[in-house]
């Protein structure tokens, strides 16, 4: 059985020191001033969309949190 691929929401620090939320249905990332704000944006989007994978990176771009979120399929 092959693993199911889900759309990805990624939270990561950009080169300016802001946090970016990359959403699967948006071309440009959403820029946030804090990690807390970026997490809220990511979880709010996931709650209102299809099931997706949420990846949150730390300030060194390492994966700090990964989970499947959103409505069950």
ABEGO torsion letter per residue (X at the ends): XBBBBBBBBBBBBBAAGBBBBBBAABABBBBBABAAAAAAAAAAAAAABBBBBBBBBBAAGBBABBBBBEBBX
